[in-house]
Amino acid sequence: MVARKEKDDMKRHKYERVLDIVFALESGKQLSKYELAATYEVDVRTIQRDDVRAYYSDAFLLLGAREVIYDRTSNRYKLSA
């Protein structure tokens, strides 16, 4: 029973983390994967695996939503212009 609860908690934390990131991007912030990892106390690879870009699927793009890009010069995620 404990293992199932831990797994459910991990899923909930992931969804909360992804939504937090999406809301931050929508408010115009540019986000560092290193700072995000420190904030959420996870590995940088976890942030990369969350793949926030999947939230902005092709369907959203067709409706005029912006795309999440990773700017390698500033090492930050941001929304396209």
Phi and psi restraints in degrees (value plus and minus 20) as a CYANA .aco file:
   2 VAL   PHI     -83.7   -43.7
   2 VAL   PSI     -62.4   -22.4
   3 ALA   PHI     -81.4   -41.4
   3 ALA   PSI     -59.9   -19.9
   4 ARG   PHI     -85.2   -45.2
   4 ARG   PSI     -63.2   -23.2
   5 LYS   PHI     -82.4   -42.4
   5 LYS   PSI     -63.3   -23.3
   6 GLU   PHI     -81.4   -41.4
   6 GLU   PSI     -61.2   -21.2
   7 LYS   PHI     -84.9   -44.9
   7 LYS   PSI     -62.8   -22.8
   8 ASP   PHI     -83.1   -43.1
   8 ASP   PSI     -60.8   -20.8
   9 ASP   PHI     -82.9   -42.9
   9 ASP   PSI     -60.6   -20.6
  10 MET   PHI     -82.9   -42.9
  10 MET   PSI     -62.2   -22.2
  11 LYS   PHI     -83.0   -43.0
  11 LYS   PSI     -65.3   -25.3
  12 ARG   PHI     -80.9   -40.9
  12 ARG   PSI     -63.5   -23.5
  13 HIS   PHI     -83.1   -43.1
  13 HIS   PSI     -59.0   -19.0
  14 LYS   PHI     -82.9   -42.9
  14 LYS   PSI     -67.6   -27.6
  15 TYR   PHI     -82.4   -42.4
  15 TYR   PSI     -61.5   -21.5
  16 GLU   PHI     -83.3   -43.3
  16 GLU   PSI     -62.1   -22.1
  17 ARG   PHI     -82.7   -42.7
  17 ARG   PSI     -67.0   -27.0
  18 VAL   PHI     -82.7   -42.7
  18 VAL   PSI     -63.7   -23.7
  19 LEU   PHI     -84.2   -44.2
  19 LEU   PSI     -61.1   -21.1
  20 ASP   PHI     -77.6   -37.6
  20 ASP   PSI     -64.0   -24.0
  21 ILE   PHI     -85.9   -45.9
  21 ILE   PSI     -64.6   -24.6
  22 VAL   PHI     -80.3   -40.3
  22 VAL   PSI     -66.6   -26.6
  23 PHE   PHI     -82.3   -42.3
  23 PHE   PSI     -59.6   -19.6
  24 ALA   PHI     -84.0   -44.0
  24 ALA   PSI     -63.5   -23.5
  25 LEU   PHI     -83.4   -43.4
  25 LEU   PSI     -62.5   -22.5
  26 GLU   PHI     -83.6   -43.6
  26 GLU   PSI     -47.3    -7.3
  27 SER   PHI    -104.1   -64.1
  27 SER   PSI     -17.4    22.6
  28 GLY   PHI      78.5   118.5
  28 GLY   PSI     -16.9    23.1
  29 LYS   PHI     -96.8   -56.8
  29 LYS   PSI     130.2   170.2
  30 GLN   PHI    -126.7   -86.7
  30 GLN   PSI     112.7   152.7
  31 LEU   PHI    -138.5   -98.5
  31 LEU   PSI     112.5   152.5
  32 SER   PHI    -108.0   -68.0
  32 SER   PSI     111.6   151.6
  33 LYS   PHI     -84.6   -44.6
  33 LYS   PSI     -48.6    -8.6
  34 TYR   PHI     -90.7   -50.7
  34 TYR   PSI     -62.6   -22.6
  35 GLU   PHI     -87.3   -47.3
  35 GLU   PSI     -59.3   -19.3
  36 LEU   PHI     -82.1   -42.1
  36 LEU   PSI     -63.6   -23.6
  37 ALA   PHI     -80.6   -40.6
  37 ALA   PSI     -61.4   -21.4
  38 ALA   PHI     -87.3   -47.3
  38 ALA   PSI     -62.7   -22.7
  39 THR   PHI     -80.9   -40.9
  39 THR   PSI     -65.0   -25.0
  40 TYR   PHI    -114.3   -74.3
  40 TYR   PSI     -15.5    24.5
  41 GLU   PHI      33.7    73.7
  41 GLU   PSI      29.0    69.0
  42 VAL   PHI    -151.3  -111.3
  42 VAL   PSI     149.5   189.5
  43 ASP   PHI     -93.8   -53.8
  43 ASP   PSI     132.6   172.6
  44 VAL   PHI     -76.6   -36.6
  44 VAL   PSI     -57.2   -17.2
  45 ARG   PHI     -83.9   -43.9
  45 ARG   PSI     -50.2   -10.2
  46 THR   PHI     -84.7   -44.7
  46 THR   PSI     -63.1   -23.1
  47 ILE   PHI     -80.7   -40.7
  47 ILE   PSI     -63.8   -23.8
  48 GLN   PHI     -84.0   -44.0
  48 GLN   PSI     -59.6   -19.6
  49 ARG   PHI     -90.7   -50.7
  49 ARG   PSI     -45.8    -5.8
  50 ASP   PHI     -77.2   -37.2
  50 ASP   PSI     -50.0   -10.0
  51 ASP   PHI      26.1    66.1
  51 ASP   PSI      48.6    88.6
  52 VAL   PHI     -78.5   -38.5
  52 VAL   PSI     -47.0    -7.0
  53 ARG   PHI     -79.8   -39.8
  53 ARG   PSI     -47.5    -7.5
  54 ALA   PHI     -84.1   -44.1
  54 ALA   PSI     -47.8    -7.8
  55 TYR   PHI     -80.4   -40.4
  55 TYR   PSI     -57.1   -17.1
  56 TYR   PHI    -112.2   -72.2
  56 TYR   PSI      52.8    92.8
  57 SER   PHI     -92.3   -52.3
  57 SER   PSI     155.2   195.2
  58 ASP   PHI     -77.0   -37.0
  58 ASP   PSI     -56.3   -16.3
  59 ALA   PHI     -81.5   -41.5
  59 ALA   PSI     -63.7   -23.7
  60 PHE   PHI     -84.5   -44.5
  60 PHE   PSI     -59.7   -19.7
  61 LEU   PHI     -83.5   -43.5
  61 LEU   PSI     -57.8   -17.8
  62 LEU   PHI     -84.5   -44.5
  62 LEU   PSI     -48.6    -8.6
  63 LEU   PHI    -106.1   -66.1
  63 LEU   PSI     -17.8    22.2
  64 GLY   PHI      79.4   119.4
  64 GLY   PSI     -12.3    27.7
  65 ALA   PHI     -88.7   -48.7
  65 ALA   PSI     135.7   175.7
  66 ARG   PHI    -105.9   -65.9
  66 ARG   PSI     140.3   180.3
  67 GLU   PHI    -119.3   -79.3
  67 GLU   PSI     123.5   163.5
  68 VAL   PHI    -104.2   -64.2
  68 VAL   PSI     107.3   147.3
  69 ILE   PHI    -144.2  -104.2
  69 ILE   PSI     135.8   175.8
  70 TYR   PHI    -128.1   -88.1
  70 TYR   PSI      95.2   135.2
  71 ASP   PHI    -106.4   -66.4
  71 ASP   PSI      88.1   128.1
  72 ARG   PHI     -90.8   -50.8
  72 ARG   PSI     -41.6    -1.6
  73 THR   PHI     -94.3   -54.3
  73 THR   PSI     -55.9   -15.9
  74 SER   PHI    -122.5   -82.5
  74 SER   PSI     -24.6    15.4
  75 ASN   PHI      34.7    74.7
  75 ASN   PSI      26.6    66.6
  76 ARG   PHI    -158.7  -118.7
  76 ARG   PSI     129.4   169.4
  77 TYR   PHI    -104.7   -64.7
  77 TYR   PSI     124.7   164.7
  78 LYS   PHI    -176.8  -136.8
  78 LYS   PSI     148.5   188.5
  79 LEU   PHI    -110.8   -70.8
  79 LEU   PSI     124.8   164.8
  80 SER   PHI     -84.7   -44.7
  80 SER   PSI     138.5   178.5
